[in-house]
């Protein structure tokens, strides 16, 4: 496990770089943290590191957003916060995304825990203060 402490949002590029290195050949990344911890902000930084020029926003109501990288790779950004029943994930075909080989960045994975691949990368974000965060990558 890698642990990174930051005291400013200006340090997020380092965290994004560490996450991209940790992913390796895996394709599902689960972001865990309380509301307002900075999950979407971190995903925005990861997409910037991947050369995406797309606007990164939380897909709270859409459930999934698609972004493109400069290499033409597709990345899917999920927000399961509003899922009330795991069957909703089946209804929109989560398997097609998670097992496509494309990168899937998942907010609120707790809502669909049993559907996550065993090799999913887990990112835990702990809020230490208004600007300080601890990131655990495993």
N, C-alpha and C positions, 0 to 999 in steps of 0.2 A: 504494500500500500504506500502511496505517496501522499504526503500531507503538505499543503501550502497555506501559509498565513499571509493575508494581505491587509494593508491598512488604508488602501485607497483603490478606487475603481481604475486608476491609471495602471495598476499592476495586473489587470485582467489579461492582457496579452500573454503574459508568462503562464497563467493558468490554462488558457486556451491551448497554448503550445504543448504543455504537459499532457493535456487530455488527448490531443491529436496523436501524440507519441504513444500513449497508453492504449489507444484503440487498436492499433495493429491491424489485423485482418478481420476483427469483429465489426459488426454493423449496427448493433443496438446499444445506445447509451442512455442510462436511466439517471435523471437528475432529481435528487431528493433534497428537499429543504422546505421550510415553512413559507407561507405566503409572504412575498416581499423580500425573500432571501437573495434574489438576483438570478434566478434560473434563466429567464428569457434574456437578460443582459449578457450573461455568459454565453448563451447560444449565439447571440448577435456577434460576439467577439470571435467565437469559433468559425462562424460563417465568413467573417472578414478575413481571418487567417487562411481560409480555403479559397479566397479570392472571389467571393460572391458579392455582387453589386445589388442583390435583391434587398428589399426592405424586410427586415426580420421583426415580426410581431408575434405575440402569443396567439396561438389558434384556439383560444378559449371557447369560442362558439362554433368555429368551423371544425374543430378537433384536429385537423391536420393542415399544415401549409407545406408547399413544395418550394424549395430554393434550388438554384443552379450555381455551380461553382465555375471558376474560370476554365477548368479542364473539361467542362460539360457534364460533370457528374451531378446526379440528382441527390438531394438531401431532403428528408422528410422530418418535419418538426411537429410533434404531437403534444397536445395538452389534454389529459384525461380528467381534469378537475371536475368537469360537469357530467362525467359518466356516472349514472346511477345504478347500472346493472351491467355486468361484464358482457352480457349478450349484445350490448350496443357496440362493443369492439368487434365482435364477430360480424355484426350487421354491416359494418362498413369495410370489412375485409382486411383486418389488421395483418393477417398472415401474408397477404400479397406484398405488403410493405416490409414487414420484419424479416421475411425470408427471400427478399428480392436481391440481396447483396448490396443494395443502396444503403447509405448511412441513415439511421433513424434516431433522432434525438427526442427523448421522451420526458415530458414534465408530468408530475403526479403519477409515477409508475405504480404507486401503492394501490391505485384503483384497479389495476390489471395485473397485479403481481404474478399470478399463476400463468399468464400468457407470455411473460418475458423469457427469451432464450436463456439457457443456463449460463452461457458465456457473455451475457450482457455486461457492459462496463457500468459500474456504479459510481456516481459522483454524489457525495454528501456535502451539502453547504450548510455551515453553521454560522449564524449571525452572532458576532461578538460585540459589535457596537454599530452605530449608524453607518460607518464607512468600513469597518473591519469585518473580514470573513475568514473562515477556515474551510478549505476544500480538501476532502479526502477522496482520492482516486484509487479504486481497486476493481 
